[in-house]
Amino acid sequence: IPSYKTLLRDEELQEDFKTLIKQGLTTKNASLECAKKYDLSLNAVYLITKELRENLEPSLF
């Protein structure tokens, strides 16, 4: 069961990610910034922001 702290961190990370994208960063650079800020691996950030990234990037199919 995910902890409240983890859920809160994930929500904050997603908000930061959205803000960075609006500032013109690419999804990769925004993910790298979030990874540094929250002391997470890039893979962990990708998992947390998966839904956001899928909605931002046009699908090939």
C-alpha positions in Angstrom: 0.0 0.0 0.0 1.6 3.3 -1.0 2.2 5.8 1.8 0.6 9.2 2.0 4.0 10.7 1.8 4.7 8.9 -1.5 1.4 9.9 -2.9 1.9 13.5 -2.0 5.4 13.5 -3.4 4.1 12.0 -6.7 1.5 14.7 -7.0 4.0 17.4 -6.4 6.4 15.8 -8.9 3.6 15.7 -11.5 2.8 19.4 -10.9 6.5 20.3 -11.2 6.8 18.3 -14.4 3.8 20.1 -15.9 5.3 23.5 -15.0 8.7 22.6 -16.5 6.9 21.5 -19.8 5.0 24.8 -19.9 8.4 26.6 -19.5 9.5 24.9 -22.7 11.6 22.0 -21.5 11.4 18.7 -23.4 9.9 15.7 -21.5 13.4 14.2 -21.1 14.9 17.4 -19.6 11.8 18.0 -17.4 12.1 14.4 -16.2 15.8 14.9 -15.4 15.1 18.0 -13.4 12.4 16.2 -11.4 14.8 13.3 -10.8 17.4 15.6 -9.4 14.9 17.6 -7.2 13.2 14.6 -5.7 16.4 12.4 -5.5 14.8 9.7 -7.7 16.0 7.6 -10.6 15.0 8.7 -14.1 13.1 5.5 -14.4 11.1 6.2 -11.3 10.2 9.7 -12.7 9.2 8.1 -16.0 6.8 5.7 -14.1 5.3 8.6 -12.1 4.8 10.8 -15.1 3.8 8.1 -17.6 0.2 9.2 -17.9 1.2 12.9 -18.3 3.8 12.1 -20.9 1.3 10.0 -22.9 -1.2 12.8 -23.0 1.5 15.4 -24.0 3.2 13.4 -26.8 1.2 12.6 -29.9 0.7 8.9 -30.5 2.1 7.3 -33.6 -0.9 5.0 -33.9 
